[in-house]
Amino acid sequence: MRGFFYPRTATGSSSLIPSPPWHYSGDLLTVEYRTDPARVAELLPAPLELADEDPGAVALIWADWQSCSAGRAELLDPVRSQYKEAFVVVRCKFGQRTFSRCVYIWVDKDFAVARGVHQGYPKKLGSVWQTRPHPFAQAAPQIGPGGVFGATLAAGDRRLAEAVLTLREESPSNGFVNGHPMAHHRVYPGIEAGADDAFAELISSGASEFAGGPAWRGDVDLRLFESPTEELARLEVHEVIGGYYRQVGVVWNGGTTLARLA
């Protein structure tokens, strides 16, 4: 049986996702803010701990992606390559090392959900939108002073977050919360009723290649909303750190196991 992921078949052509490396090009709109560190700690299962520095820092990131495998065939069949996501990142500590960790993430394509299962991202389906830049300004903002970008996130027919970013100046980076290798749990529940996890591990991964255009920062307004099936609003905004916009290119090609937990 062939195929990197399900369904595995005689040819492997039905597999939901191809084997890595996976290549990404996209636009990132990032809002960083501070919340109650206790709310971050709720989302850090053992053996992870709060980061020593700025433990309540959060990044909410919208991303408009085009992605493909090494053969690039998906780029000629855009329904297989284009998707959007919004994800929430905090920082944590394992041993004496600081990591970033995605605690919530919503995507709008099934292949992106499957990649998340493999990578340890807790992906769910959602509705994600953000303003796209374009060199011609008739119906698009410019990546430069005065450019205004909006972003929205919804899931289960309910809006969860919205942001408006007005660019002001170039920035040395597009934030610090998402600037470390990722520390994620990969978990598969046991099949018998009441059983412990059949498989669980703490893994680390990051970009094997990265390229980025100029980062821009500006003034940002962020609002979070309650939902009966989501908990993003528990990470309430106490203080906005900043808003950022950057175009990036990334290659992901696997990770490493930090600890076996089951």
N, C-alpha and C positions, 0 to 999 in steps of 0.2 A: 504494500500500500504506500502511495506517495502523497506528498503534501506536507508543508511545514506545520499547518494548523488544520483544524476540522473544516469540512469533511475530508478525510483522506480516502483517495480513490486509486484506481489502477493507473491513471495518468497524472493525478495531482493537480489538474487544471481547475478543479472546483474549490481548492483550498481558499479559505476566507482571506488569508494573508500569505504573501510569499516569504521566503526565508530572508533574514537580514543579510547585508546591510540595508537600512532604510534611509532614504535621502529626503530632506525637507527644505523647502524654501517658503518663507512666510513673513507676514507683518505682525508684529507684537505690540499691543497696547497694554501697558502695565500700570496698575495703581498700587502703590505701597502705602500701608497705614499701620497704626498700632491698635491692638486690642488688649483685653485682659489676658495676661499670660496663663492664667488658670484655664481659660477656654482653649488655648493652644495645647496645654498639657493633657487635656481630655482626649486629644487626638493622637497622642504619642504612646502607643503600646510598648511594653517592655521588649527589648532592653533600651529603648530610646528615652532620652531625657531632654528637658528644655535646654536651649542654647544658653551659654553663659552671658552673651552680650545681646541686648535688645530682644529678650525672649518673646515679647508680644508682637513682634513685627510680622506682618502678613503681606503677601503679594497676590493680587487678583489680576490674572493675565488673560486677555483675549488674544486669540491667534487665528489668522486666516491662512491656511496652509495649502500648498501643493506638494504632494509627496509621491515617491516612487521607489521601486526596488532597483537593484544595480542595472538591470536590463533596460529600464526607462520606458517600458512598453505602456505603462499606465498613463504617461503624459499624452499619448495619442488616443486615449479613451478616458477623457477627463472625469467621468463619473467615478472612476476608480482612483483618482488622484487628488481631487479637491475636497476639502472638508474644513470645518471650523470647530473651534473648541474654546472653552473658558475653564481655567483651572486656578485653584487656590493653593498657594505654597507657603509653608512656614519653615523655620529652621529648627534643627534639633542637634543633639549630641549623642554620639555612640563612642564610648571610651573617651578619649581626649580629642576627638575629631568632630568638627562641625559639618553637618550635612543639610541640604535642602530636602523637603519632603512635600509631595503633593498629597493633600488631605481630601480634596474634593475636585472632581473634574467632570465636565459635561461635553459631549461631542455629538455630531449630527450624522455620523456614518457608522455602519456596523463594522467595517474593517478597522476603524480606529478603536472601537471597543475591544476587538480581538487583540490588537497590538497592546492595549492596556493590560489585558489579562496576562500576557507574556511578560510585560515590563514591570508589573506591580502597581500600575496606576489604577485607582478606583473609578474607572470610567462608567458613566451612565449616559443615556441618550438625553439630549436637550435641544433647545432652539437657541442658536448663537449667531449674533449679527454684529458687524462693526463697519464703520465707514471706511471705504477704500480710497487711497490716494490715487492721483493720476497726473501726468505731466500737464494736461490741459485742464484748466480750472473751471470750465463751464458748468460741470456737475460733480466736481471733486475738490477736496482740499489739497493743499500742497504740503509736503513735508518741509516745513520751515516756519519762521516766525508768523504767528497768526493763524496757522492751520488748525481747524477745529474738527475733532473726531468724536463720534458717538459710538457707544457699544451697549448691547443689551444681552441679557441671559434669562432664559425661561426654561422650566421643566415641569412636566405634568400640568400643562395649561396655566401655569402661574409664573409671573415674573419674579425672578430672584435677585437681580442686580441690574443697575444701569449706571453708566458713567459718561461724562463729557469732558474731553481733554482739549485744552487750547495750548498749542505749542508756543514756547517763548524763546528758547535758546538751545544750542547744542549742549550735550552733557557728556561727562567722561564715561558714563555707563547708563544702562537702562534699569538701574536699581541694584540692590545687594542681596535681597532675600533669596532669589533664585540663582545665586551665583556659586553654588557649591555642587559637588556630586550629589545625586539623589539617593536617599535611603528609603526603600520601600519594602513592604511585606508582600510576599506571594503566598496565598493561602488557598487550599482546596479542602472544603469540609469533608469529613468522613461520610460514607454512604449509608451507614446504619443509623437508625434513629437514636439520637442522644450521644452519638460517638464524638470523640475528639477530632480535631483536624487530622486528616490523613496525611497532609503535607503542609508544611509552613517553613518559610525561610525569610531571613532578612537579607536583602540584596542591595548592592550599590551599582549605579550605572550613570553614564553621562555621555556627552558627545565625543565621538572619536575624531570628528572634524568639526570645526566651527568657523564661519565667516560672518561678519556683520558690517552693515553700513553705519553711518553716523547715528548716534543716539541723540534724541531730542527730549527735553523735559519742558514741563509747563504747568499751568494751573488746571486742577482737576476737581470735579464734583462727583462723588460716589454715593450711591444709595443702595442699601440692601433691604430686602423685603421678606416677610415671614411666609412660610409655606408649611402645610401639614405633613409633607413628605420629604422636606429638605431641612438642613440645619445650618446653612450658610449664615443666616442672620444671627446665630449665636456668636459668631466672630464679629461682634458689633464694632463699628468704627469709633474709636476714641480720639484719634489724631491722624490726619492725613500727612504722610511723609512726602509724597510726590507722585507725579504722573509722567510717563515716559512713552516714547514711540521709537521703534527700531525695526528695520528689515534685516532678516538673518537667513543664513543657510547652515544646516546641521546634518551630520551623518550619525546614525545610531547603529552600533554593531556589537551589542551584547553588554553584559555586566559581570559582576563578581559576587559570590556568596560571602556575606559577612558572618552569618550565624545560621545554623540549622536549628529550627525551633520545634519540629515534629518529624 
